[in-house]
């Protein structure tokens, strides 16, 4: 081996030394199926309950695959629970998924009458004369009698 070759190897080793020190080796390299491959993840998730893992890597992959279905199950159960038994708050009633059907129906169907009055209501009753009659005689003469003979 020549002296020049030995010197060049030594220079390469010195250049790679900081890279080796800065490398973190966390062990989170990608193994197993991707998150969108449902069939392969289902196989690993079922294996969590039926098969003992042979290594830590296999156990970790079973947990990762099971986590996808556990998250979907918990979110689905919470959504179903809120749809079947919603809180009584008007906020939840208005923004629940079930309100969307009535909103769409109201867009195409006619609207219901308003809850509050839109104009002043006119009555044929003379309130001041009834009030003065109640105050002076303590009864309404025009209302009829309260005697028990009529019953």
DSSP file (Angstrom, degrees, kcal/mol; ACC not computed):
  #  RESIDUE AA STRUCTURE BP1 BP2  ACC     N-H-->O    O-->H-N    N-H-->O    O-->H-N    TCO  KAPPA ALPHA  PHI   PSI    X-CA   Y-CA   Z-CA
    1    1 A X              0   0    0      0, 0.0     2,-0.1     0, 0.0     0, 0.0   0.000 360.0 360.0 360.0 136.9    0.0    0.0    0.0
    2    2 A X     >  -     0   0    0      1,-0.1     4,-1.8     4,-0.0     5,-0.1  -0.392 360.0-120.0 -83.2 161.9    1.3    3.3   -0.9
    3    3 A X  H  > S+     0   0    0      1,-0.2     4,-1.9     2,-0.2     5,-0.1   0.834 113.2  56.0 -68.3 -33.3    1.7    6.2    1.5
    4    4 A X  H  > S+     0   0    0      2,-0.2     4,-2.0     1,-0.2    -1,-0.2   0.888 106.6  49.5 -68.0 -40.3   -0.6    8.3   -0.7
    5    5 A X  H  > S+     0   0    0      2,-0.2     4,-2.2     1,-0.2    -2,-0.2   0.903 110.6  50.0 -66.0 -41.9   -3.4    5.8   -0.4
    6    6 A X  H  X S+     0   0    0     -4,-1.8     4,-2.0     1,-0.2    -1,-0.2   0.896 110.6  49.9 -63.4 -41.0   -3.1    5.5    3.3
    7    7 A X  H  X S+     0   0    0     -4,-1.9     4,-1.8     2,-0.2    -1,-0.2   0.885 109.9  50.2 -66.6 -38.9   -3.2    9.3    3.7
    8    8 A X  H  X S+     0   0    0     -4,-2.0     4,-1.9     2,-0.2    -2,-0.2   0.895 110.0  50.5 -68.4 -38.5   -6.3    9.6    1.6
    9    9 A X  H  X S+     0   0    0     -4,-2.2     4,-2.3     1,-0.2    -2,-0.2   0.909 109.3  51.4 -62.6 -41.0   -8.1    6.9    3.6
   10   10 A X  H  X S+     0   0    0     -4,-2.0     4,-1.9     1,-0.2    -1,-0.2   0.878 108.3  51.8 -64.0 -37.5   -7.2    8.6    6.8
   11   11 A X  H  X S+     0   0    0     -4,-1.8     4,-1.7     2,-0.2    -1,-0.2   0.869 109.1  50.2 -67.5 -37.7   -8.7   11.9    5.4
   12   12 A X  H  X S+     0   0    0     -4,-1.9     4,-1.6     2,-0.2    -2,-0.2   0.907 109.8  50.8 -66.4 -42.1  -11.9   10.2    4.5
   13   13 A X  H  X S+     0   0    0     -4,-2.3     4,-1.0     1,-0.2    -2,-0.2   0.894 109.8  50.0 -63.3 -39.3  -12.2    8.7    8.0
   14   14 A X  H  X S+     0   0    0     -4,-1.9     4,-0.6     1,-0.2    -1,-0.2   0.852 109.1  52.2 -67.7 -34.0  -11.7   12.1    9.5
   15   15 A X  H  < S+     0   0    0     -4,-1.7     4,-0.4     1,-0.2    -1,-0.2   0.821 111.1  47.0 -71.8 -30.2  -14.3   13.7    7.3
   16   16 A X  H  X S+     0   0    0     -4,-1.6     4,-2.0     1,-0.2    -1,-0.2   0.630  90.5  84.3 -86.1 -13.7  -16.9   11.0    8.3
   17   17 A X  H  X S+     0   0    0     -4,-1.0     4,-1.8     1,-0.2    -1,-0.2   0.911  89.2  47.9 -59.4 -47.1  -16.3   11.3   12.0
   18   18 A X  H  X S+     0   0    0     -4,-0.6     4,-2.1     1,-0.2    -1,-0.2   0.860 110.0  54.5 -63.5 -31.8  -18.6   14.3   12.7
   19   19 A X  H  > S+     0   0    0     -4,-0.4     4,-1.0     1,-0.2    -1,-0.2   0.909 107.6  49.3 -66.5 -41.5  -21.3   12.6   10.7
   20   20 A X  H  < S+     0   0    0     -4,-2.0    -1,-0.2     1,-0.2    -2,-0.2   0.859 112.3  48.4 -65.5 -34.9  -21.1    9.4   12.9
   21   21 A X  H  < S+     0   0    0     -4,-1.8    -2,-0.2     1,-0.2    -1,-0.2   0.888 112.0  48.5 -71.9 -38.7  -21.2   11.5   16.1
   22   22 A X  H  < S+     0   0    0     -4,-2.1    -1,-0.2    -5,-0.2    -2,-0.2   0.613  85.6 106.6 -79.3 -12.9  -24.3   13.5   14.9
   23   23 A X     <  -     0   0    0     -4,-1.0    -3,-0.0    -3,-0.1    -4,-0.0  -0.474  55.9-159.5 -70.3 136.9  -26.3   10.5   13.8
   24   24 A X        -     0   0    0     -2,-0.2    -1,-0.1     0, 0.0    -4,-0.0   0.705   5.2-156.0 -99.4 -20.4  -29.1    9.8   16.3
   25   25 A X        +     0   0    0      1,-0.1    -2,-0.0     2,-0.0     0, 0.0   0.905  27.4 162.7  47.1  56.1  -30.0    6.1   15.7
   26   26 A X        -     0   0    0      1,-0.0    -1,-0.1     2,-0.0    -3,-0.0   0.713  45.6-129.0 -79.0 -19.8  -33.5    6.4   17.1
   27   27 A X        +     0   0    0      1,-0.1     2,-0.2     3,-0.0    -1,-0.0   0.648  68.5 127.6  83.5  13.8  -34.7    3.2   15.5
   28   28 A X        +     0   0    0      2,-0.1     2,-0.1     0, 0.0    -1,-0.1  -0.197  28.8 147.0 -97.1  42.2  -37.7    4.7   13.8
   29   29 A X        -     0   0    0     -2,-0.2     2,-0.6     1,-0.1     0, 0.0  -0.441  58.8 -96.8 -73.6 155.5  -37.0    3.4   10.4
   30   30 A X        +     0   0    0     -2,-0.1     2,-0.3     4,-0.0    -1,-0.1  -0.623  56.4 156.3 -81.0 119.7  -40.0    2.6    8.3
   31   31 A X        +     0   0    0     -2,-0.6     2,-0.0     2,-0.1     0, 0.0  -0.944  40.8  24.1-134.6 157.8  -40.9   -1.1    8.3
   32   32 A X  S    S-     0   0    0     -2,-0.3     9,-0.1     2,-0.0    26,-0.0  -0.156 100.9 -30.2  80.5-178.3  -44.1   -2.9    7.7
   33   33 A X        -     0   0    0      1,-0.1    -2,-0.1     7,-0.1     2,-0.0  -0.282  68.0-103.2 -73.5 157.9  -47.1   -1.7    5.6
   34   34 A X    >   -     0   0    0      1,-0.1     3,-1.1    -4,-0.1     7,-0.2  -0.228  34.5-103.6 -72.4 168.7  -48.0    1.9    5.2
   35   35 A X  T 3  S+     0   0    0      1,-0.2    -1,-0.1     6,-0.0    -2,-0.1   0.737 119.7  55.4 -68.5 -22.2  -50.9    3.4    7.0
   36   36 A X  T 3  S+     0   0    0      1,-0.1     2,-1.5     2,-0.0    -1,-0.2   0.584  81.9  91.1 -88.2  -9.4  -53.1    3.3    3.9
   37   37 A X    <>  +     0   0    0     -3,-1.1     4,-2.0     1,-0.2     5,-0.2  -0.653  52.8 172.9 -86.5  86.1  -52.7   -0.4    3.3
   38   38 A X  H  > S+     0   0    0     -2,-1.5     4,-2.5     1,-0.2    -1,-0.2   0.880  70.2  54.1 -65.9 -41.5  -55.7   -1.5    5.4
   39   39 A X  H  > S+     0   0    0      1,-0.2     4,-1.6     2,-0.2    -1,-0.2   0.923 111.9  43.5 -63.0 -45.0  -55.6   -5.2    4.4
   40   40 A X  H  > S+     0   0    0      1,-0.2     4,-1.8     2,-0.2    -1,-0.2   0.899 114.8  49.8 -68.3 -39.6  -52.0   -5.7    5.5
   41   41 A X  H  X S+     0   0    0     -4,-2.0     4,-2.4     1,-0.2    -2,-0.2   0.858 107.4  55.0 -67.1 -33.6  -52.5   -3.7    8.7
   42   42 A X  H  X S+     0   0    0     -4,-2.5     4,-2.5     2,-0.2     5,-0.2   0.881 104.9  54.0 -64.7 -36.9  -55.6   -5.7    9.5
   43   43 A X  H  X S+     0   0    0     -4,-1.6     4,-1.7     1,-0.2    -2,-0.2   0.920 112.1  43.3 -62.7 -43.9  -53.5   -8.9    9.2
   44   44 A X  H  X S+     0   0    0     -4,-1.8     4,-1.0     2,-0.2    -2,-0.2   0.878 113.0  52.4 -68.6 -37.4  -51.0   -7.5   11.8
   45   45 A X  H  X S+     0   0    0     -4,-2.4     4,-0.6     2,-0.2     3,-0.4   0.898 110.4  46.9 -67.3 -40.0  -53.7   -6.2   14.1
   46   46 A X  H >X S+     0   0    0     -4,-2.5     4,-1.4     1,-0.2     3,-1.0   0.871 107.2  59.2 -67.1 -35.6  -55.5   -9.6   14.1
   47   47 A X  H 3X S+     0   0    0     -4,-1.7     4,-2.4     1,-0.2    -1,-0.2   0.752  92.0  68.6 -63.2 -24.4  -52.1  -11.2   14.8
   48   48 A X  H 3< S+     0   0    0     -4,-1.0    -1,-0.2    -3,-0.4    -2,-0.2   0.867 110.5  33.1 -60.5 -36.3  -51.8   -9.0   18.0
   49   49 A X  H << S+     0   0    0     -3,-1.0    -2,-0.2    -4,-0.6    -1,-0.2   0.694 128.9  35.1 -93.5 -20.8  -54.6  -11.1   19.5
   50   50 A X  H  < S+     0   0    0     -4,-1.4     2,-0.4     1,-0.2    -3,-0.2   0.676 112.4  47.3-109.1 -20.6  -53.9  -14.5   17.9
   51   51 A X  S  < S-     0   0    0     -4,-2.4     2,-0.4    -5,-0.2    -1,-0.2  -0.964  70.7-128.3-131.8 138.9  -50.1  -14.8   17.6
   52   52 A X        -     0   0    0     -2,-0.4     2,-0.1    -3,-0.1    -4,-0.1  -0.699  36.3-116.6 -81.6 133.9  -47.2  -14.2   20.0
   53   53 A X        -     0   0    0     -2,-0.4     3,-0.1     1,-0.1    -1,-0.1  -0.416  12.7-151.5 -72.0 146.9  -44.6  -11.9   18.4
   54   54 A X  S    S+     0   0    0     -2,-0.1     2,-0.3     1,-0.1    -1,-0.1   0.662  76.8  16.5 -90.0 -18.5  -41.1  -13.4   17.9
   55   55 A X  S  > S-     0   0    0      1,-0.1     4,-1.9     0, 0.0     5,-0.1  -0.922  79.1-106.0-146.5 170.2  -39.3  -10.1   18.2
   56   56 A X  H  > S+     0   0    0     -2,-0.3     4,-2.8     1,-0.2     5,-0.2   0.878 118.0  57.6 -67.0 -36.7  -39.8   -6.5   19.5
   57   57 A X  H  > S+     0   0    0      1,-0.2     4,-2.1     2,-0.2    -1,-0.2   0.890 107.3  46.9 -61.3 -40.1  -40.0   -5.3   15.9
   58   58 A X  H  > S+     0   0    0      2,-0.2     4,-2.2     1,-0.2    -1,-0.2   0.898 112.5  50.0 -68.1 -40.1  -42.9   -7.6   15.2
   59   59 A X  H  X S+     0   0    0     -4,-1.9     4,-2.2     2,-0.2    -2,-0.2   0.907 110.4  50.5 -63.1 -41.3  -44.6   -6.6   18.4
   60   60 A X  H  X S+     0   0    0     -4,-2.8     4,-2.5     1,-0.2    -2,-0.2   0.905 109.8  49.9 -63.9 -41.3  -44.1   -2.9   17.6
   61   61 A X  H  X S+     0   0    0     -4,-2.1     4,-2.5     2,-0.2    -1,-0.2   0.885 109.0  52.5 -65.9 -37.3  -45.6   -3.4   14.1
   62   62 A X  H  X S+     0   0    0     -4,-2.2     4,-2.4     2,-0.2    -1,-0.2   0.916 111.2  47.3 -62.1 -42.2  -48.7   -5.2   15.7
   63   63 A X  H  X S+     0   0    0     -4,-2.2     4,-2.1     2,-0.2    -2,-0.2   0.906 111.9  49.4 -66.3 -41.4  -49.2   -2.2   18.0
   64   64 A X  H  X S+     0   0    0     -4,-2.5     4,-1.0     1,-0.2    -2,-0.2   0.918 114.1  45.7 -63.6 -42.8  -48.8    0.3   15.2
   65   65 A X  H  X S+     0   0    0     -4,-2.5     4,-1.0     1,-0.2     3,-0.3   0.883 113.2  49.4 -68.8 -37.8  -51.3   -1.6   13.0
   66   66 A X  H  X S+     0   0    0     -4,-2.4     4,-2.5     1,-0.2    -1,-0.2   0.847 102.2  63.5 -67.9 -33.4  -53.8   -2.0   16.0
   67   67 A X  H  X S+     0   0    0     -4,-2.1     4,-2.4     1,-0.2    -1,-0.2   0.854  97.4  56.4 -60.8 -35.7  -53.5    1.7   16.7
   68   68 A X  H  X S+     0   0    0     -4,-1.0     4,-1.9    -3,-0.3    -1,-0.2   0.933 113.0  39.6 -61.5 -46.5  -55.1    2.5   13.3
   69   69 A X  H  X S+     0   0    0     -4,-1.0     4,-2.3     2,-0.2    -2,-0.2   0.828 113.5  54.3 -76.0 -31.7  -58.2    0.4   14.0
   70   70 A X  H  X S+     0   0    0     -4,-2.5     4,-2.6     2,-0.2     5,-0.2   0.915 109.5  48.3 -66.7 -41.5  -58.4    1.5   17.7
   71   71 A X  H  X S+     0   0    0     -4,-2.4     4,-2.4     2,-0.2     5,-0.2   0.929 113.3  47.1 -63.4 -45.3  -58.4    5.2   16.7
   72   72 A X  H  X S+     0   0    0     -4,-1.9     4,-2.3    -5,-0.2    -2,-0.2   0.898 113.5  49.5 -63.5 -39.4  -61.1    4.6   14.1
   73   73 A X  H  X S+     0   0    0     -4,-2.3     4,-2.5     2,-0.2    -2,-0.2   0.915 112.2  45.9 -66.5 -43.7  -63.2    2.6   16.5
   74   74 A X  H  X S+     0   0    0     -4,-2.6     4,-2.4     2,-0.2     5,-0.2   0.923 115.0  46.9 -67.0 -43.8  -63.0    5.1   19.3
   75   75 A X  H  X S+     0   0    0     -4,-2.4     4,-2.2    -5,-0.2    -2,-0.2   0.910 114.1  48.4 -64.4 -40.8  -63.8    8.0   17.0
   76   76 A X  H  X S+     0   0    0     -4,-2.3     4,-2.6    -5,-0.2    -2,-0.2   0.904 111.6  49.2 -65.2 -41.3  -66.7    6.1   15.4
   77   77 A X  H  X S+     0   0    0     -4,-2.5     4,-2.4     2,-0.2    -2,-0.2   0.902 111.9  48.4 -66.0 -40.9  -68.1    5.1   18.8
   78   78 A X  H  X S+     0   0    0     -4,-2.4     4,-2.3     2,-0.2    -2,-0.2   0.916 113.2  47.8 -65.0 -42.0  -67.9    8.7   20.1
   79   79 A X  H  X S+     0   0    0     -4,-2.2     4,-1.9     2,-0.2    -2,-0.2   0.926 113.0  47.7 -64.3 -44.6  -69.6   10.0   16.9
   80   80 A X  H  X S+     0   0    0     -4,-2.6     4,-2.5     1,-0.2     5,-0.2   0.896 111.1  51.7 -63.6 -40.2  -72.3    7.4   17.1
   81   81 A X  H  X S+     0   0    0     -4,-2.4     4,-2.5     1,-0.2    -1,-0.2   0.906 110.6  47.9 -64.0 -41.3  -72.9    8.1   20.8
   82   82 A X  H  < S+     0   0    0     -4,-2.3    -1,-0.2     1,-0.2    -2,-0.2   0.834 113.1  49.0 -68.7 -30.7  -73.3   11.8   20.1
   83   83 A X  H  < S+     0   0    0     -4,-1.9     3,-0.4    -5,-0.2    -2,-0.2   0.895 117.9  38.7 -74.4 -39.1  -75.7   11.1   17.2
   84   84 A X  H  < S+     0   0    0     -4,-2.5     2,-0.2     1,-0.2    -2,-0.2   0.846 134.3  19.9 -80.5 -34.2  -77.9    8.7   19.3
   85   85 A X  S  < S-     0   0    0     -4,-2.5    -1,-0.2    -5,-0.2    -2,-0.1  -0.613  82.9-177.5-135.2  73.7  -77.8   10.6   22.6
   86   86 A X        -     0   0    0     -3,-0.4    -3,-0.1    -2,-0.2    -4,-0.1  -0.312  35.0 -96.7 -74.2 156.5  -76.8   14.2   21.9
   87   87 A X        -     0   0    0      1,-0.1    -1,-0.1    -5,-0.1     6,-0.0  -0.299  33.3-118.0 -62.6 158.2  -76.3   16.8   24.6
   88   88 A X  S    S+     0   0    0      4,-0.1    -1,-0.1    -3,-0.1    -2,-0.1   0.485  75.7 118.9 -81.6  -2.1  -79.4   19.0   25.2
   89   89 A X     >  -     0   0    0      1,-0.1     4,-1.9     4,-0.0     3,-0.2  -0.364  68.9-132.7 -65.8 141.8  -77.5   22.2   24.3
   90   90 A X  H  > S+     0   0    0      1,-0.2     4,-2.4     2,-0.2     5,-0.2   0.792 106.5  62.6 -66.6 -26.3  -78.9   24.1   21.3
   91   91 A X  H  > S+     0   0    0      2,-0.2     4,-2.0     1,-0.2    -1,-0.2   0.940 106.7  42.9 -61.4 -46.5  -75.4   24.3   19.9
   92   92 A X  H  > S+     0   0    0      1,-0.2     4,-0.5     2,-0.2    -2,-0.2   0.859 113.4  52.1 -69.5 -35.3  -75.1   20.5   19.7
   93   93 A X  H >< S+     0   0    0     -4,-1.9     3,-0.5     1,-0.2    -1,-0.2   0.922 113.2  43.9 -66.3 -42.4  -78.6   20.2   18.2
   94   94 A X  H 3< S+     0   0    0     -4,-2.4    -2,-0.2     1,-0.2    -1,-0.2   0.871 120.7  38.1 -72.8 -36.8  -78.0   22.8   15.5
   95   95 A X  H 3< S+     0   0    0     -4,-2.0    -1,-0.2    -5,-0.2    -2,-0.2   0.226  87.7 116.2-102.8  14.3  -74.5   21.5   14.5
   96   96 A X  S XX S-     0   0    0     -3,-0.5     3,-1.1    -4,-0.5     4,-0.5  -0.436  77.6-114.3 -76.0 158.3  -75.1   17.8   14.8
   97   97 A X  T >4 S+     0   0    0      1,-0.2     3,-0.8     2,-0.2     4,-0.4   0.796 115.5  60.8 -63.1 -27.0  -74.9   15.6   11.7
   98   98 A X  T >> S+     0   0    0      1,-0.2     4,-0.8     2,-0.2     3,-0.6   0.745  93.0  64.7 -73.1 -21.6  -78.6   14.8   11.9
   99   99 A X  H <> S+     0   0    0     -3,-1.1     4,-2.3     1,-0.2    -1,-0.2   0.746  85.5  74.5 -71.5 -21.5  -79.5   18.5   11.6
  100  100 A X  H <X S+     0   0    0     -3,-0.8     4,-2.4    -4,-0.5    -1,-0.2   0.873  91.9  54.3 -60.0 -37.3  -78.1   18.5    8.1
  101  101 A X  H <> S+     0   0    0     -3,-0.6     4,-2.3    -4,-0.4    -1,-0.2   0.931 110.7  44.0 -63.7 -45.7  -81.1   16.6    6.8
  102  102 A X  H  X S+     0   0    0     -4,-0.8     4,-2.3     2,-0.2    -1,-0.2   0.839 111.9  54.6 -70.0 -30.7  -83.6   19.2    8.2
  103  103 A X  H  X S+     0   0    0     -4,-2.3     4,-1.4     2,-0.2    -2,-0.2   0.930 110.2  45.4 -65.6 -44.6  -81.4   22.0    6.9
  104  104 A X  H  X S+     0   0    0     -4,-2.4     4,-1.2     1,-0.2    -2,-0.2   0.902 112.7  51.7 -64.9 -40.4  -81.5   20.6    3.4
  105  105 A X  H  X S+     0   0    0     -4,-2.3     4,-2.7     1,-0.2     3,-0.4   0.906 108.9  50.3 -62.3 -41.9  -85.3   20.0    3.7
  106  106 A X  H  < S+     0   0    0     -4,-2.3    -1,-0.2     1,-0.2    -2,-0.2   0.761 103.1  61.0 -69.7 -24.4  -85.8   23.6    4.8
  107  107 A X  H  < S+     0   0    0     -4,-1.4    -1,-0.2     1,-0.2    -2,-0.2   0.879 117.6  28.7 -67.1 -36.3  -83.8   24.9    1.9
  108  108 A X  H  < S+     0   0    0     -4,-1.2    -2,-0.2    -3,-0.4    -1,-0.2   0.763 114.7  66.0 -97.3 -28.8  -86.2   23.3   -0.6
  109  109 A X  S  < S-     0   0    0     -4,-2.7     2,-0.0    -5,-0.2     0, 0.0  -0.439  95.0 -85.9 -90.3 166.6  -89.5   23.4    1.4
  110  110 A X        -     0   0    0     -2,-0.1     2,-0.2     1,-0.1    -1,-0.1  -0.275  48.1-105.6 -67.9 157.8  -91.5   26.4    2.5
  111  111 A X        -     0   0    0      1,-0.1    -1,-0.1    -4,-0.1     2,-0.1  -0.503  30.0-115.2 -85.3 155.6  -90.6   28.1    5.7
  112  112 A X        -     0   0    0     -2,-0.2     3,-0.1     1,-0.1    -1,-0.1  -0.410  44.9 -82.0 -81.1 163.1  -92.7   27.8    8.9
  113  113 A X        -     0   0    0      1,-0.1    -1,-0.1    -2,-0.1     3,-0.0  -0.320  57.7 -94.6 -64.7 151.0  -94.4   30.8   10.4
  114  114 A X        -     0   0    0      1,-0.1    -1,-0.1     2,-0.1     4,-0.1  -0.269  21.5-134.6 -67.4 153.7  -92.2   33.0   12.5
  115  115 A X  S    S+     0   0    0     -3,-0.1     2,-0.2     2,-0.1    -1,-0.1   0.896  88.1  54.1 -73.9 -41.9  -92.1   32.5   16.3
  116  116 A X  S    S-     0   0    0      1,-0.1    -2,-0.1     2,-0.0     2,-0.1  -0.618  98.3 -95.2 -96.5 154.5  -92.3   36.2   17.2
  117  117 A X        -     0   0    0     -2,-0.2    -1,-0.1     1,-0.1     3,-0.1  -0.373  24.5-162.3 -66.7 142.6  -95.0   38.6   16.0
  118  118 A X  S    S+     0   0    0      1,-0.2     2,-0.3    -4,-0.1    -1,-0.1   0.644  73.4  20.7 -99.7 -18.4  -94.1   40.7   12.9
  119  119 A X  S    S-     0   0    0      0, 0.0    -1,-0.2     0, 0.0     2,-0.1  -0.948  94.6 -79.8-144.9 165.7  -96.8   43.3   13.4
  120  120 A X        -     0   0    0     -2,-0.3     2,-0.4    -3,-0.1    -2,-0.0  -0.418  42.4-131.6 -70.3 137.2  -99.0   44.7   16.2
  121  121 A X        -     0   0    0     -2,-0.1     2,-0.5    -4,-0.0    -1,-0.1  -0.767  15.6-146.8 -92.6 131.4 -102.1   42.6   17.0
  122  122 A X        -     0   0    0     -2,-0.4     2,-0.3     2,-0.0     0, 0.0  -0.851  14.8-169.4-100.9 130.4 -105.4   44.5   17.3
  123  123 A X        -     0   0    0     -2,-0.5     0, 0.0     2,-0.2     0, 0.0  -0.812  26.1-136.1-114.9 157.8 -108.1   43.3   19.8
  124  124 A X  S    S+     0   0    0     -2,-0.3     2,-0.4     2,-0.1    -2,-0.0   0.167  70.5 110.8 -96.4  16.9 -111.7   44.4   20.2
  125  125 A X        -     0   0    0      1,-0.0     2,-1.1     4,-0.0    -2,-0.2  -0.766  64.8-140.2 -98.2 136.7 -111.5   44.7   24.0
  126  126 A X     >  -     0   0    0     -2,-0.4     4,-1.7     1,-0.2     3,-0.3  -0.780  22.4-175.6 -93.6  92.9 -111.6   48.0   25.8
  127  127 A X  H  > S+     0   0    0     -2,-1.1     4,-2.5     1,-0.2     5,-0.2   0.873  75.1  55.2 -64.0 -42.6 -109.0   47.4   28.5
  128  128 A X  H  > S+     0   0    0      1,-0.2     4,-2.2     2,-0.2    -1,-0.2   0.896 109.1  47.9 -61.1 -37.9 -109.4   50.7   30.4
  129  129 A X  H  > S+     0   0    0     -3,-0.3     4,-1.9     2,-0.2    -1,-0.2   0.884 112.6  48.8 -70.5 -35.7 -113.1   50.1   30.9
  130  130 A X  H  X S+     0   0    0     -4,-1.7     4,-2.3     2,-0.2    -2,-0.2   0.905 111.6  50.1 -68.0 -40.0 -112.6   46.5   32.1
  131  131 A X  H  X S+     0   0    0     -4,-2.5     4,-2.2     1,-0.2    -2,-0.2   0.920 111.6  46.7 -65.4 -43.4 -109.9   47.6   34.5
  132  132 A X  H  X S+     0   0    0     -4,-2.2     4,-2.3    -5,-0.2     5,-0.3   0.874 111.5  52.6 -67.2 -34.8 -112.0   50.4   36.0
  133  133 A X  H  X S+     0   0    0     -4,-1.9     4,-2.4     2,-0.2     6,-0.6   0.911 111.3  46.3 -65.0 -42.4 -114.9   47.9   36.3
  134  134 A X  H  X S+     0   0    0     -4,-2.3     4,-1.2     1,-0.2    -2,-0.2   0.878 113.9  49.0 -66.5 -37.6 -112.7   45.4   38.2
  135  135 A X  H  < S+     0   0    0     -4,-2.2    -2,-0.2    -5,-0.2    -1,-0.2   0.907 118.6  36.8 -70.6 -41.3 -111.3   48.0   40.5
  136  136 A X  H  < S+     0   0    0     -4,-2.3    -2,-0.2    -5,-0.2    -3,-0.2   0.925 134.0  19.9 -80.5 -44.6 -114.7   49.5   41.4
  137  137 A X  H  < S-     0   0    0     -4,-2.4    -3,-0.2    -5,-0.3    -2,-0.2   0.564  89.6-133.0-104.9  -9.6 -116.9   46.5   41.7
  138  138 A X  S  < S+     0   0    0     -4,-1.2     2,-0.3    -5,-0.5    -4,-0.2   0.717  80.9  63.9  61.2  24.2 -114.3   43.7   42.1
  139  139 A X  S    S-     0   0    0     -6,-0.6     2,-0.7     0, 0.0    -2,-0.2  -0.971  87.0-106.7-161.2 163.2 -116.1   41.6   39.4
  140  140 A X    >   -     0   0    0     -2,-0.3     3,-0.7     1,-0.2     4,-0.3  -0.876  21.4-166.1 -97.4 117.8 -116.9   41.7   35.7
  141  141 A X  G >  S+     0   0    0     -2,-0.7     3,-0.6     1,-0.2    -1,-0.2   0.807  88.9  53.4 -71.7 -28.8 -120.6   42.4   35.2
  142  142 A X  G 3  S+     0   0    0      1,-0.2    -1,-0.2    -3,-0.1     3,-0.1   0.550  93.6  73.0 -84.2  -5.5 -120.4   41.4   31.6
  143  143 A X  G <  S-     0   0    0     -3,-0.7    -1,-0.2     1,-0.3     2,-0.2   0.604 102.1-115.9 -85.4 -11.8 -118.8   38.0   32.3
  144  144 A X    <   -     0   0    0     -3,-0.6    -1,-0.3    -4,-0.3     2,-0.2  -0.526  41.8 -52.2 103.3-176.3 -121.9   36.3   33.7
  145  145 A X        -     0   0    0     -2,-0.2    -4,-0.0    -3,-0.1     5,-0.0  -0.662  26.1-149.9-103.5 158.6 -122.7   35.0   37.2
  146  146 A X        +     0   0    0     -2,-0.2    -1,-0.1     3,-0.0    -2,-0.0   0.118  50.8 135.4-105.8  18.5 -120.8   32.6   39.4
  147  147 A X    >   -     0   0    0      1,-0.1     3,-0.6     2,-0.0     4,-0.2  -0.319  58.2-133.2 -71.7 153.6 -123.8   31.2   41.2
  148  148 A X  G >  S+     0   0    0      1,-0.2     3,-0.7     2,-0.1    -1,-0.1   0.539  92.9  81.0 -83.2  -7.3 -124.1   27.4   41.7
  149  149 A X  G 3  S+     0   0    0      1,-0.2    -1,-0.2     2,-0.2    -2,-0.0   0.804  87.0  56.7 -68.7 -29.1 -127.7   27.3   40.5
  150  150 A X  G <         0   0    0     -3,-0.6    -1,-0.2     1,-0.2    -2,-0.1   0.695 360.0 360.0 -77.4 -17.5 -126.7   27.4   36.9
  151  151 A X    <         0   0    0     -3,-0.7    -1,-0.2    -4,-0.2    -2,-0.2   0.480 360.0 360.0 -82.0 360.0 -124.6   24.3   37.2
